[in-house]
């Protein structure tokens, strides 16, 4: 349960970031917004871990930074501009299922029945929470949101496959820095000079960079290191839950009976994906003079004095 709690930090921070971004950050500079979110976060983590990429990680950091940061951040911005948050959240709620299928292919994690049931239950709950029947649908927006969902599912699973041999903090720092470095010249070429930021915008970027990016991505990738991808994907459903509850707490929005039912379904979906401890294996008797515990290997009785080890 410790890793479940740590992983949950990420979707909660991302859910809160919707409000911060919408309320305080410039809406007409998506490339600079993504670069200023990723690059400072990556540099802070680099200063903490004090490690540079080595060997294959120069290329891996560039690929993961492109997928998880550069492309994903821009697609999410485009979807948020073209779609209501409710529709975008519903499309992104298919991410747990996408992560399960991609993880099955990339890291040989076959999804279990409870994980699949949790994904379906969580998706139904998100639909109840955020869809009210009056949403306008833009085909380009839906395509952007679906692309963001698939890119992030693939990039996060690829991170799980590649990061077993490096520290989570270092791997996160490298890809955030690489993604920010890739975005910065593109932002300068497309959007011109950097935007002028007010004090509130600077504080918002500090939250977005340090909490919703640096801390959240470290927590998320740590969860991917220690939990099945299906479990992590289902924990991600806490993102729209946080957005709805924050709207009630901060913006004074009413929580309807339909939304309460959707909230309950989402939490049930997350619970279905929680890891279960392995059942203890029964002892299996082997040949005389030895016994075997399943999963632990073979242990021999102490040989009599003068006997050769390995013989009965």
LONUNU-819853 format. One record per residue (C-alpha): residue in one letter; chain; x, y negated, z; residue number from 1. Coordinates in steps of 0.25 Angstrom, whole numbers, plus 5000, padded with zeros to 4 digits. Layout:
- aa / ch / xx / yy / zz / i
- a / A / X / Y / Z / NUM
...
END
This chain:
- aa / ch / xx / yy / zz / i
- x / A / 5000 / 5000 / 5000 / 1
- x / A / 5012 / 4991 / 5002 / 2
- x / A / 5015 / 4990 / 4987 / 3
- x / A / 5000 / 4988 / 4984 / 4
- x / A / 5000 / 4976 / 4993 / 5
- x / A / 5013 / 4971 / 4987 / 6
- x / A / 5007 / 4973 / 4973 / 7
- x / A / 4994 / 4966 / 4976 / 8
- x / A / 5002 / 4953 / 4978 / 9
- x / A / 5003 / 4951 / 4963 / 10
- x / A / 4989 / 4951 / 4958 / 11
- x / A / 4985 / 4943 / 4970 / 12
- x / A / 4995 / 4932 / 4966 / 13
- x / A / 4991 / 4933 / 4952 / 14
- x / A / 4977 / 4931 / 4955 / 15
- x / A / 4980 / 4919 / 4963 / 16
- x / A / 4989 / 4914 / 4952 / 17
- x / A / 4976 / 4913 / 4943 / 18
- x / A / 4971 / 4901 / 4952 / 19
- x / A / 4985 / 4895 / 4953 / 20
- x / A / 4988 / 4895 / 4938 / 21
- x / A / 4974 / 4890 / 4934 / 22
- x / A / 4973 / 4879 / 4945 / 23
- x / A / 4988 / 4873 / 4945 / 24
- x / A / 4996 / 4877 / 4933 / 25
- x / A / 4996 / 4871 / 4919 / 26
- x / A / 4986 / 4878 / 4910 / 27
- x / A / 4993 / 4873 / 4897 / 28
- x / A / 5007 / 4879 / 4899 / 29
- x / A / 5005 / 4894 / 4899 / 30
- x / A / 5020 / 4897 / 4895 / 31
- x / A / 5026 / 4888 / 4905 / 32
- x / A / 5016 / 4893 / 4916 / 33
- x / A / 5021 / 4907 / 4913 / 34
- x / A / 5036 / 4903 / 4913 / 35
- x / A / 5035 / 4895 / 4925 / 36
- x / A / 5028 / 4906 / 4932 / 37
- x / A / 5038 / 4917 / 4928 / 38
- x / A / 5051 / 4911 / 4928 / 39
- x / A / 5052 / 4904 / 4942 / 40
- x / A / 5046 / 4917 / 4948 / 41
- x / A / 5057 / 4926 / 4941 / 42
- x / A / 5068 / 4916 / 4945 / 43
- x / A / 5064 / 4917 / 4960 / 44
- x / A / 5064 / 4932 / 4959 / 45
- x / A / 5077 / 4932 / 4952 / 46
- x / A / 5083 / 4923 / 4963 / 47
- x / A / 5077 / 4933 / 4974 / 48
- x / A / 5082 / 4946 / 4967 / 49
- x / A / 5095 / 4940 / 4961 / 50
- x / A / 5096 / 4951 / 4951 / 51
- x / A / 5098 / 4950 / 4936 / 52
- x / A / 5092 / 4960 / 4926 / 53
- x / A / 5102 / 4971 / 4922 / 54
- x / A / 5102 / 4980 / 4910 / 55
- x / A / 5089 / 4984 / 4904 / 56
- x / A / 5082 / 4974 / 4913 / 57
- x / A / 5086 / 4962 / 4904 / 58
- x / A / 5077 / 4967 / 4894 / 59
- x / A / 5066 / 4972 / 4903 / 60
- x / A / 5065 / 4959 / 4910 / 61
- x / A / 5063 / 4952 / 4897 / 62
- x / A / 5052 / 4962 / 4893 / 63
- x / A / 5045 / 4962 / 4907 / 64
- x / A / 5046 / 4947 / 4908 / 65
- x / A / 5040 / 4946 / 4894 / 66
- x / A / 5028 / 4955 / 4897 / 67
- x / A / 5025 / 4952 / 4912 / 68
- x / A / 5028 / 4938 / 4912 / 69
- x / A / 5029 / 4930 / 4898 / 70
- x / A / 5018 / 4937 / 4890 / 71
- x / A / 5009 / 4941 / 4902 / 72
- x / A / 5009 / 4927 / 4908 / 73
- x / A / 5006 / 4920 / 4894 / 74
- x / A / 4995 / 4930 / 4891 / 75
- x / A / 4989 / 4928 / 4905 / 76
- x / A / 4989 / 4913 / 4903 / 77
- x / A / 4982 / 4914 / 4889 / 78
- x / A / 4972 / 4924 / 4894 / 79
- x / A / 4969 / 4914 / 4906 / 80
- x / A / 4967 / 4903 / 4896 / 81
- x / A / 4958 / 4911 / 4886 / 82
- x / A / 4949 / 4919 / 4896 / 83
- x / A / 4942 / 4917 / 4909 / 84
- x / A / 4950 / 4922 / 4921 / 85
- x / A / 4939 / 4933 / 4923 / 86
- x / A / 4941 / 4939 / 4909 / 87
- x / A / 4956 / 4938 / 4910 / 88
- x / A / 4956 / 4945 / 4923 / 89
- x / A / 4946 / 4956 / 4918 / 90
- x / A / 4956 / 4959 / 4906 / 91
- x / A / 4968 / 4959 / 4916 / 92
- x / A / 4961 / 4969 / 4925 / 93
- x / A / 4963 / 4980 / 4915 / 94
- x / A / 4978 / 4979 / 4918 / 95
- x / A / 4978 / 4990 / 4928 / 96
- x / A / 4973 / 5000 / 4918 / 97
- x / A / 4983 / 4995 / 4908 / 98
- x / A / 4994 / 4996 / 4918 / 99
- x / A / 4990 / 5010 / 4921 / 100
- x / A / 4990 / 5015 / 4906 / 101
- x / A / 5003 / 5008 / 4904 / 102
- x / A / 5010 / 5013 / 4916 / 103
- x / A / 5005 / 5027 / 4912 / 104
- x / A / 5013 / 5025 / 4899 / 105
- x / A / 5026 / 5018 / 4904 / 106
- x / A / 5028 / 5023 / 4918 / 107
- x / A / 5020 / 5036 / 4918 / 108
- x / A / 5010 / 5032 / 4928 / 109
- x / A / 4997 / 5039 / 4925 / 110
- x / A / 4985 / 5031 / 4930 / 111
- x / A / 4977 / 5039 / 4940 / 112
- x / A / 4962 / 5040 / 4941 / 113
- x / A / 4961 / 5030 / 4952 / 114
- x / A / 4970 / 5020 / 4945 / 115
- x / A / 4961 / 5020 / 4933 / 116
- x / A / 4948 / 5019 / 4941 / 117
- x / A / 4954 / 5008 / 4949 / 118
- x / A / 4958 / 5000 / 4936 / 119
- x / A / 4943 / 5002 / 4931 / 120
- x / A / 4937 / 4998 / 4944 / 121
- x / A / 4946 / 4986 / 4945 / 122
- x / A / 4943 / 4981 / 4931 / 123
- x / A / 4928 / 4982 / 4934 / 124
- x / A / 4930 / 4975 / 4947 / 125
- x / A / 4938 / 4963 / 4940 / 126
- x / A / 4927 / 4962 / 4929 / 127
- x / A / 4916 / 4961 / 4940 / 128
- x / A / 4925 / 4950 / 4948 / 129
- x / A / 4928 / 4941 / 4936 / 130
- x / A / 4918 / 4943 / 4925 / 131
- x / A / 4905 / 4936 / 4927 / 132
- x / A / 4899 / 4937 / 4913 / 133
- x / A / 4902 / 4922 / 4908 / 134
- x / A / 4917 / 4924 / 4903 / 135
- x / A / 4921 / 4920 / 4890 / 136
- x / A / 4930 / 4930 / 4882 / 137
- x / A / 4942 / 4925 / 4873 / 138
- x / A / 4947 / 4936 / 4864 / 139
- x / A / 4961 / 4930 / 4864 / 140
- x / A / 4960 / 4929 / 4879 / 141
- x / A / 4956 / 4943 / 4881 / 142
- x / A / 4968 / 4948 / 4872 / 143
- x / A / 4978 / 4939 / 4880 / 144
- x / A / 4973 / 4944 / 4894 / 145
- x / A / 4973 / 4959 / 4889 / 146
- x / A / 4987 / 4957 / 4883 / 147
- x / A / 4992 / 4951 / 4897 / 148
- x / A / 4986 / 4963 / 4904 / 149
- x / A / 4993 / 4973 / 4895 / 150
- x / A / 5006 / 4965 / 4895 / 151
- x / A / 5006 / 4965 / 4910 / 152
- x / A / 5002 / 4979 / 4912 / 153
- x / A / 5013 / 4984 / 4902 / 154
- x / A / 5024 / 4974 / 4908 / 155
- x / A / 5021 / 4978 / 4922 / 156
- x / A / 5021 / 4993 / 4919 / 157
- x / A / 5034 / 4991 / 4911 / 158
- x / A / 5040 / 4984 / 4924 / 159
- x / A / 5036 / 4996 / 4932 / 160
- x / A / 5044 / 5005 / 4922 / 161
- x / A / 5056 / 4997 / 4921 / 162
- x / A / 5058 / 4991 / 4936 / 163
- x / A / 5061 / 5004 / 4943 / 164
- x / A / 5076 / 5001 / 4944 / 165
- x / A / 5076 / 4986 / 4948 / 166
- x / A / 5071 / 4978 / 4959 / 167
- x / A / 5056 / 4973 / 4958 / 168
- x / A / 5061 / 4959 / 4961 / 169
- x / A / 5071 / 4959 / 4951 / 170
- x / A / 5063 / 4965 / 4940 / 171
- x / A / 5052 / 4955 / 4943 / 172
- x / A / 5062 / 4943 / 4943 / 173
- x / A / 5068 / 4947 / 4929 / 174
- x / A / 5055 / 4948 / 4922 / 175
- x / A / 5049 / 4936 / 4927 / 176
- x / A / 5061 / 4928 / 4924 / 177
- x / A / 5062 / 4934 / 4910 / 178
- x / A / 5047 / 4931 / 4907 / 179
- x / A / 5049 / 4917 / 4912 / 180
- x / A / 5061 / 4915 / 4903 / 181
- x / A / 5054 / 4920 / 4891 / 182
- x / A / 5042 / 4911 / 4894 / 183
- x / A / 5050 / 4898 / 4896 / 184
- x / A / 5055 / 4895 / 4882 / 185
- x / A / 5042 / 4899 / 4876 / 186
- x / A / 5035 / 4889 / 4885 / 187
- x / A / 5044 / 4878 / 4881 / 188
- x / A / 5042 / 4881 / 4866 / 189
- x / A / 5027 / 4882 / 4867 / 190
- x / A / 5023 / 4873 / 4878 / 191
- x / A / 5034 / 4862 / 4878 / 192
- x / A / 5040 / 4857 / 4891 / 193
- x / A / 5036 / 4862 / 4904 / 194
- x / A / 5023 / 4857 / 4911 / 195
- x / A / 5023 / 4846 / 4922 / 196
- x / A / 5019 / 4853 / 4935 / 197
- x / A / 5012 / 4847 / 4947 / 198
- x / A / 5016 / 4850 / 4961 / 199
- x / A / 5003 / 4860 / 4961 / 200
- x / A / 5008 / 4866 / 4948 / 201
- x / A / 5022 / 4869 / 4954 / 202
- x / A / 5016 / 4875 / 4966 / 203
- x / A / 5007 / 4884 / 4957 / 204
- x / A / 5019 / 4888 / 4949 / 205
- x / A / 5026 / 4891 / 4962 / 206
- x / A / 5014 / 4901 / 4966 / 207
- x / A / 5013 / 4906 / 4952 / 208
- x / A / 5028 / 4909 / 4951 / 209
- x / A / 5032 / 4914 / 4965 / 210
- x / A / 5019 / 4921 / 4970 / 211
- x / A / 5011 / 4925 / 4957 / 212
- x / A / 5023 / 4928 / 4949 / 213
- x / A / 5036 / 4931 / 4957 / 214
- x / A / 5029 / 4938 / 4969 / 215
- x / A / 5018 / 4944 / 4962 / 216
- x / A / 5026 / 4950 / 4951 / 217
- x / A / 5036 / 4956 / 4961 / 218
- x / A / 5024 / 4962 / 4969 / 219
- x / A / 5018 / 4967 / 4956 / 220
- x / A / 5031 / 4974 / 4951 / 221
- x / A / 5034 / 4979 / 4965 / 222
- x / A / 5020 / 4986 / 4965 / 223
- x / A / 5023 / 4992 / 4951 / 224
- x / A / 5036 / 4997 / 4956 / 225
- x / A / 5029 / 5005 / 4968 / 226
- x / A / 5015 / 5008 / 4963 / 227
- x / A / 5008 / 5014 / 4951 / 228
- x / A / 5005 / 5004 / 4940 / 229
- x / A / 4990 / 5007 / 4941 / 230
- x / A / 4990 / 5003 / 4955 / 231
- x / A / 4997 / 4990 / 4952 / 232
- x / A / 4988 / 4987 / 4941 / 233
- x / A / 4976 / 4989 / 4950 / 234
- x / A / 4982 / 4980 / 4961 / 235
- x / A / 4982 / 4969 / 4950 / 236
- x / A / 4967 / 4969 / 4950 / 237
- x / A / 4969 / 4960 / 4963 / 238
- x / A / 4972 / 4949 / 4953 / 239
- x / A / 4958 / 4945 / 4949 / 240
- x / A / 4953 / 4949 / 4963 / 241
- x / A / 4962 / 4938 / 4968 / 242
- x / A / 4958 / 4928 / 4957 / 243
- x / A / 4943 / 4930 / 4961 / 244
- x / A / 4946 / 4929 / 4976 / 245
- x / A / 4954 / 4917 / 4974 / 246
- x / A / 4943 / 4910 / 4966 / 247
- x / A / 4934 / 4913 / 4978 / 248
- x / A / 4944 / 4908 / 4989 / 249
- x / A / 4950 / 4896 / 4981 / 250
- x / A / 4940 / 4891 / 4971 / 251
- x / A / 4927 / 4894 / 4979 / 252
- x / A / 4922 / 4904 / 4969 / 253
- x / A / 4910 / 4913 / 4973 / 254
- x / A / 4913 / 4928 / 4974 / 255
- x / A / 4901 / 4935 / 4968 / 256
- x / A / 4896 / 4949 / 4971 / 257
- x / A / 4901 / 4954 / 4958 / 258
- x / A / 4915 / 4949 / 4961 / 259
- x / A / 4914 / 4956 / 4974 / 260
- x / A / 4911 / 4969 / 4967 / 261
- x / A / 4922 / 4967 / 4957 / 262
- x / A / 4932 / 4964 / 4968 / 263
- x / A / 4928 / 4977 / 4975 / 264
- x / A / 4930 / 4985 / 4962 / 265
- x / A / 4944 / 4978 / 4960 / 266
- x / A / 4948 / 4982 / 4974 / 267
- x / A / 4943 / 4996 / 4972 / 268
- x / A / 4951 / 4997 / 4959 / 269
- x / A / 4964 / 4992 / 4966 / 270
- x / A / 4961 / 5002 / 4978 / 271
- x / A / 4960 / 5014 / 4968 / 272
- x / A / 4974 / 5010 / 4962 / 273
- x / A / 4981 / 5011 / 4976 / 274
- x / A / 4992 / 5021 / 4977 / 275
- x / A / 4989 / 5033 / 4984 / 276
- x / A / 5000 / 5041 / 4993 / 277
- x / A / 5004 / 5054 / 4987 / 278
- x / A / 4997 / 5066 / 4994 / 279
- x / A / 5007 / 5074 / 5002 / 280
- x / A / 5012 / 5087 / 4994 / 281
- x / A / 5010 / 5100 / 5002 / 282
- x / A / 5022 / 5108 / 5005 / 283
- x / A / 5025 / 5119 / 4996 / 284
- x / A / 5033 / 5131 / 5000 / 285
- x / A / 5045 / 5136 / 4992 / 286
- x / A / 5054 / 5148 / 4992 / 287
- x / A / 5058 / 5153 / 5006 / 288
- x / A / 5068 / 5144 / 5013 / 289
- x / A / 5063 / 5131 / 5007 / 290
- x / A / 5051 / 5123 / 5006 / 291
- x / A / 5046 / 5112 / 4996 / 292
- x / A / 5039 / 5099 / 4998 / 293
- x / A / 5032 / 5094 / 4986 / 294
- x / A / 5038 / 5081 / 4981 / 295
- x / A / 5050 / 5081 / 4991 / 296
- x / A / 5058 / 5092 / 4985 / 297
- x / A / 5064 / 5105 / 4991 / 298
- x / A / 5070 / 5106 / 5005 / 299
- x / A / 5077 / 5119 / 5009 / 300
- x / A / 5078 / 5125 / 5022 / 301
- x / A / 5092 / 5124 / 5029 / 302
- x / A / 5100 / 5136 / 5023 / 303
- x / A / 5107 / 5145 / 5034 / 304
- x / A / 5121 / 5142 / 5037 / 305
- x / A / 5130 / 5147 / 5026 / 306
- x / A / 5119 / 5148 / 5016 / 307
- x / A / 5121 / 5141 / 5002 / 308
- x / A / 5111 / 5129 / 5001 / 309
- x / A / 5100 / 5132 / 4990 / 310
- x / A / 5099 / 5147 / 4993 / 311
- x / A / 5088 / 5154 / 5001 / 312
END
